[in-house]
């Protein structure tokens, strides 16, 4: 019996730990919200995120609760807010959450604190952090999806109105991107998610992280094929892929994949606004790949190679590049090698 009880206790502990990890992953269940169970390529891994921790009571006297009960402390905080002493009201709410985290008033105080920070003090970064804390620990005690929507608006405002110091932003692109990623994970079914993912990919590009940006654009096309944002994502993915082709010295495998993507995009969106740009990129890749294949065939057609290897190289070149400016030369060389397959080439 003792052994059975011990096994049951261990199982319960494991279940509780798993539930905590799900919450920390940013997929807090909330009201009736869907879980963010799908993978999101191009997002930072969850184990790179800071795990949420319960706030402990402060040892600083001015940050401790001024009242004896959570109800009295909450009433005190509302009085300070009514008097427009918002800094003191925020501290009062924070003290309540820290000292009575399990009280009925704690979720209300946490929400009130986040709203005051955003609306009254315009401290959007801190407001978002406090909203995240609400999602992590009080998701079932708040209008979850409504507040995640509000969180998305907060991140947009944060990005548009980011603070600067001598021209340098005090808020990194990485933090803003991670905030968007958190919103997407918390409400994957929200209408604004494709738009948020476009912004995530855009920030990746701003930071020259084009590989990751391509992954996000691909995810948009996969998850939301009928949304208008998918067309924008297709063009931006093409642009990012071209950047990578040029940056990585026209890697042939990457060029081939990008060429295929360009053709697919042009076929899927024949009326896309950037069609001429896509055509120019395709022509650029075709020209480069044609020249690279031509040089490869020429290298096989040398004194160091057998006629059989040279013939095969020219045939592959002609098959893959029938419209090449070097096509006539390839045909002539194929005819010459086919006529005398046993002889060494004279090239």
C-alpha positions in Angstrom: 0.0 0.0 0.0 2.8 2.4 0.9 4.5 1.7 -2.4 1.3 2.4 -4.3 0.8 5.7 -2.4 4.4 6.7 -3.1 4.0 6.0 -6.9 0.8 8.0 -6.9 2.5 10.9 -5.2 5.3 10.9 -7.7 2.8 10.8 -10.6 0.9 13.8 -9.1 4.1 15.7 -8.7 5.1 15.0 -12.3 1.7 16.1 -13.5 1.9 19.3 -11.6 5.3 20.0 -13.0 4.2 19.3 -16.5 1.2 21.7 -16.1 3.6 24.4 -14.7 5.9 23.9 -17.7 3.0 24.4 -20.1 2.1 27.6 -18.4 5.6 28.8 -18.5 5.7 28.0 -22.2 3.4 30.9 -22.8 0.3 28.8 -23.6 -1.7 29.7 -20.6 -5.2 28.3 -20.9 -7.0 31.4 -20.0 -10.8 31.7 -20.3 -11.8 29.6 -23.2 -8.6 30.2 -25.3 -7.0 27.6 -27.6 -3.7 26.2 -26.6 -0.7 27.2 -28.6 0.5 23.6 -29.3 1.8 24.0 -32.8 5.5 24.6 -33.5 6.4 28.1 -34.8 9.5 27.9 -37.1 11.5 31.1 -37.0 10.5 31.9 -33.4 12.9 31.7 -30.5 12.8 28.4 -28.7 10.8 28.3 -25.5 13.8 27.2 -23.5 15.5 30.5 -24.4 12.8 32.4 -22.6 13.0 33.5 -19.0 10.8 31.2 -16.9 8.1 33.2 -15.0 8.6 33.4 -11.3 6.3 34.4 -8.5 7.0 37.8 -7.2 8.2 37.8 -3.6 7.3 40.5 -1.0 9.7 43.4 -1.1 12.0 44.1 1.8 11.9 47.8 1.0 9.4 49.4 3.4 8.0 51.8 0.8 7.0 48.9 -1.4 5.3 46.9 1.3 1.5 46.8 1.8 0.2 49.7 3.9 -3.0 47.8 5.0 -3.6 44.7 7.0 -5.8 42.8 4.5 -5.9 42.4 0.7 -9.4 43.9 0.6 -8.2 47.0 2.5 -5.0 47.3 0.4 -7.0 47.1 -2.8 -9.4 49.8 -1.7 -6.3 51.9 -0.7 -4.9 51.4 -4.2 -8.1 52.5 -5.8 -8.2 55.7 -3.6 -4.7 56.5 -4.8 -5.7 56.0 -8.4 -8.8 58.2 -8.0 -6.5 60.9 -6.6 -4.3 60.5 -9.7 -1.3 59.4 -7.7 -0.6 56.7 -10.2 2.9 55.8 -9.1 1.7 55.2 -5.6 -1.3 53.3 -6.8 0.9 51.0 -8.9 3.1 50.3 -5.9 0.1 49.5 -3.8 -1.2 47.0 -6.3 2.2 45.5 -6.7 2.5 45.1 -2.9 -0.9 43.4 -2.7 0.0 40.9 -5.4 3.4 40.1 -3.7 2.0 39.7 -0.2 -1.4 38.1 -0.9 -0.8 36.3 -4.2 -3.7 33.8 -3.6 -6.2 36.4 -2.6 -9.4 37.3 -4.7 -8.0 40.8 -5.1 -4.6 39.8 -6.5 -5.8 39.3 -10.2 -7.7 42.5 -10.1 -4.8 44.4 -8.6 -2.4 42.9 -11.2 -4.7 43.9 -14.1 -5.2 47.4 -12.6 -1.5 47.8 -12.3 -0.9 46.9 -16.0 -3.6 49.2 -17.2 -2.3 52.2 -15.2 1.2 51.7 -16.4 0.0 51.7 -20.0 -2.7 54.3 -20.0 -1.6 56.7 -17.3 2.2 56.4 -17.3 2.8 55.3 -20.9 5.3 52.8 -19.7 4.4 50.2 -22.3 7.2 47.8 -21.7 6.5 47.5 -18.0 2.8 47.3 -18.7 3.3 44.4 -21.0 5.5 42.6 -18.5 2.8 43.0 -15.9 0.2 41.7 -18.3 2.4 38.7 -19.0 2.5 38.0 -15.3 -1.3 38.1 -15.2 -1.4 35.5 -18.0 1.2 33.3 -16.3 -0.4 33.2 -12.9 -4.0 34.4 -13.2 -5.2 33.4 -16.6 -8.4 31.7 -15.3 -9.3 34.8 -13.3 -9.3 37.4 -16.2 -10.9 37.9 -19.6 -8.0 36.1 -21.2 -8.5 36.5 -24.9 -9.7 40.1 -24.6 -6.5 40.9 -22.7 -4.2 39.1 -25.1 -5.8 41.4 -27.8 -4.9 44.3 -25.7 -1.4 43.0 -25.3 -1.0 42.9 -29.0 -2.0 46.5 -29.2 0.5 47.3 -26.5 3.4 45.7 -28.4 2.4 47.7 -31.5 2.5 50.9 -29.5 5.8 49.8 -27.9 7.3 49.4 -31.3 5.9 52.6 -32.7 6.8 54.7 -29.7 10.0 53.1 -28.5 12.1 55.3 -26.3 15.5 56.5 -27.6 18.6 57.9 -26.0 20.9 59.9 -28.2 19.4 58.2 -31.2 19.8 54.6 -29.8 16.7 52.6 -28.9 16.3 51.6 -25.3 14.2 48.6 -26.3 15.8 46.0 -28.5 14.3 44.5 -31.6 14.8 41.1 -29.9 12.5 42.0 -27.0 9.8 43.4 -29.2 9.9 40.4 -31.4 9.7 38.0 -28.5 6.7 40.0 -27.2 5.0 39.4 -30.6 5.9 35.8 -30.4 4.4 35.5 -26.9 1.1 37.0 -28.2 1.0 34.6 -31.1 1.6 31.6 -28.8 -1.0 32.7 -26.3 -3.8 33.2 -28.9 -2.9 31.3 -32.0 -6.5 31.5 -33.4 -6.8 35.3 -33.1 -7.6 37.2 -36.3 -4.4 39.4 -36.0 -2.0 36.5 -35.8 -0.9 36.5 -39.5 -0.3 40.2 -39.2 1.7 39.7 -36.0 3.8 37.0 -37.8 4.6 39.4 -40.6 5.9 41.8 -38.1 8.0 39.1 -36.4 9.6 38.2 -39.8 10.1 41.9 -40.6 12.0 42.4 -37.3 14.1 39.3 -38.2 15.0 41.0 -41.5 15.9 44.2 -39.7 18.4 42.2 -37.7 19.7 40.5 -40.8 18.3 37.1 -39.7 17.0 36.2 -43.1 17.1 32.4 -42.6 14.7 32.8 -39.6 12.6 35.3 -41.5 12.1 32.8 -44.4 10.9 30.2 -41.8 8.2 32.6 -40.5 7.0 33.6 -44.0 6.7 29.9 -44.8 4.8 29.3 -41.6 2.3 32.0 -42.6 1.7 30.4 -46.0 1.3 27.0 -44.3 -1.0 28.0 -41.5 -3.1 30.7 -43.2 -3.2 30.0 -46.9 -6.4 31.9 -47.5 -5.4 35.1 -45.7 -4.4 38.3 -47.6 -1.2 38.4 -45.5 0.0 35.2 -47.3 0.5 37.2 -50.5 2.6 39.7 -48.7 4.5 36.9 -47.0 5.2 35.3 -50.4 6.8 38.4 -51.9 8.8 39.1 -48.7 10.0 35.5 -48.6 11.1 35.8 -52.2 13.0 39.0 -51.3 14.6 37.3 -48.3 15.6 34.3 -50.3 17.3 36.5 -52.9 19.2 38.3 -50.2 20.5 34.9 -49.0 21.4 33.8 -52.5 23.5 36.9 -53.1 25.0 36.9 -49.6 26.0 33.3 -49.7 27.9 33.6 -53.1 25.0 32.1 -55.1 25.1 28.7 -53.5 23.7 26.5 -56.3 21.3 24.4 -54.2 19.9 27.6 -52.6 19.6 29.2 -56.0 17.7 26.2 -57.4 15.3 26.3 -54.4 14.8 30.0 -54.8 14.2 29.7 -58.5 11.5 27.1 -57.8 9.9 29.3 -55.2 9.9 32.3 -57.6 8.2 30.3 -60.3 5.7 28.9 -57.8 4.9 32.4 -56.5 4.4 33.9 -60.0 2.1 31.0 -60.9 0.1 31.3 -57.7 -0.3 35.1 -57.8 -0.3 36.1 -61.5 -1.6 39.5 -60.6 0.9 40.2 -57.8 2.0 43.8 -57.7 5.6 43.0 -57.6 5.5 40.7 -60.6 8.2 42.6 -62.5 10.5 42.5 -59.6 10.0 38.7 -59.3 10.7 38.3 -63.0 13.9 40.3 -62.6 15.0 38.1 -59.7 14.2 34.9 -61.7 16.2 36.2 -64.7 19.1 37.0 -62.4 19.1 33.4 -61.0 18.6 31.8 -64.4 21.6 33.7 -65.8 23.8 32.9 -62.9 22.8 29.2 -62.8 23.3 28.9 -66.6 26.8 30.3 -66.5 27.7 28.1 -63.5 26.4 25.0 -65.3 28.3 26.0 -68.5 31.6 26.3 -66.6 31.0 23.0 -64.9 30.4 21.3 -68.3 33.5 22.9 -69.7 35.6 21.7 -66.8 34.5 18.1 -67.6 35.4 18.6 -71.2 39.1 18.7 -70.7 42.2 16.6 -71.2 41.8 15.3 -67.6 38.3 13.8 -68.4 37.2 11.0 -70.6 34.8 11.6 -73.5 32.1 9.7 -71.7 32.2 12.1 -68.7 32.3 15.1 -71.0 29.4 13.9 -73.0 27.3 13.3 -69.9 28.2 16.7 -68.5 27.1 18.5 -71.8 23.9 16.4 -72.0 23.0 17.4 -68.4 23.7 21.0 -69.2 21.5 21.0 -72.3 18.7 19.3 -70.5 18.6 21.7 -67.6 19.4 24.9 -69.7 17.9 24.4 -73.1 17.5 28.1 -73.7 21.0 29.0 -72.7 23.1 31.2 -75.0 25.6 28.3 -74.9 23.0 25.7 -76.1 24.3 25.6 -79.7 27.8 25.1 -78.5 26.6 22.3 -76.2 24.8 20.6 -79.1 27.8 20.8 -81.4 30.1 19.3 -78.7 27.6 16.5 -77.9 27.5 15.6 -81.6 31.3 15.6 -81.8 31.7 13.5 -78.7 29.0 11.1 -79.8 30.7 10.5 -83.1 34.0 9.5 -81.5 33.2 8.3 -78.0 36.4 6.3 -77.6 38.8 9.2 -78.3 40.1 11.8 -75.8 38.7 15.2 -76.2 40.8 17.9 -77.9 39.7 20.7 -75.7 
